[in-house]
């Protein structure tokens, strides 16, 4: 049986090259940067004759090497289909082979970068249930045409159906049906992000922190190269213009960082779309780089709706899907189902995607007497801190006292938010750090439930409840603090498979189980 | 919180924890003696000696006597047909419920000290969490491990 071997599109060589360059950019900057500052700039490099050109020579050799490596990597990469497996052979110096059985492939994720789009190509990441290494998909096809990607998907479908047919034969089902070569149900578009939502998302996102820290990292990387002595004098001069200018500069810098983060967020989430067929959700997004993520329904472990205070004020929320498996360390590990949308827009879509879940259950709240538990502890460790600042920086240090009402108010707010809802098969938990989170979990997805009680909670008949589901390679935890002890018992009883406790609790408190 | 899980861990576990406490206290004592020597050579105030001694005594009393005792009395577990229930904690009591269906694998483990006392600890892993019962008689731990793995295979998903 001769198999057809497929190659990647030649543009992969270029992509490999660019990727190699990206990894080299920091060492290059350091090498050339140092030379620039050291002996009188770039011109000196050329004045010193051939010795001055050594860095340039080395640089060019490395460049050529990276280019050739990119080409060889492309030349060597072949994939083919055999025995219900996707088989890949690749490697620069060492030839590696990887065989992935189709029925172990969980999802194919597509990305279209700037090199891919004009040529109608995609990058395909093959993910399996136990993708082992950190941040690495099981296999990655750097650039193939759309048709090739579709062919992989088709082969995968065929292989999966084949397995099912075999199983049907084995289990001796009377009527062995003809292989129904039904086309997969067409995908249905459920939601497309509007421009308004995109703008609100971009302007209220926390991306600014990322940009700032990137700038900080960048500066710290090059701090040794910056001639601080020269700068220092200028700074002193600068300071004489007063705090106003300093403040203004900081403000402008922040503004620029913010604008950059807005632009990045727009690029990343442009035309965010949710599509679905019978067994997958497809999420597409991106302007320059188009990403498509597919999530199989059966891997969804729970749904989280989050709102930071600013977004909560305007009724916007983010929805994340906690999904099992996938590659850890990957940024997409937490898959955002809605980057940002009004509750009224998202609820119908959620309803359609997960029809057997209740999206607006009535919450049981934390009891009134637990309210001071929410700020008491913060209070205790705050007191010496505030006292110290007040003492050492008297009188201005006394402003530290302002943190006290903030803590108390936050505590009251957290108390007001905390709540849970039990349904036949679903547990919903709502809690607040600063932002508000609501976790929707099905009973059969919950891995374990913990109930904790401190000495003080025991005296007041309170308890904290924690539920863990699988997310990525690890777990995600929802925790509600300082609830009624009976609430904890009720959740344990609901969760217990043998129902022993339920029977026990029912006798003592029949009115709680009238459903 | 009305009824507790039935089984307690081995009485010998208490002895092992006391032993751990003694080792920690011994290390602390060495540090404190070092501080004492410094105090002597640098003529620091005399009352510091009392502080060092007090630290050793209080630490020893807590970690050799009181904490192991509370922990041991608090530790309960129960393996039923369809679920495992654990209870432990010193200041904060934690109760955990793990359905049998969720159990993925069970391990037993034995360090040198545990082996000397013929004890083993048993870890129960689900897809997302791991739960450890710290001190069981080795034979008992092996038996429990076998039982859990049988039960976990039999247990059926209800929903």
Interface residues (C-beta under 8 A of the other chain):
Chain A: X324 X425 X442 X443 X444 X446 X447 X448 X449 X450 X451 X452 X453 X454 X455 X458 X463 X468 X469 X470 X471 X474 X475 X476 X485 X488 X489 X492 X495 X496 X497 X498 X500 X504
Chain B: X1 X2 X3 X80 X81 X82 X83 X89 X91 X92 X93 X94 X95 X96 X97 X98 X99 X100 X101 X102 X126 X127 X128 X129 X131 X155 X157 X158 X159
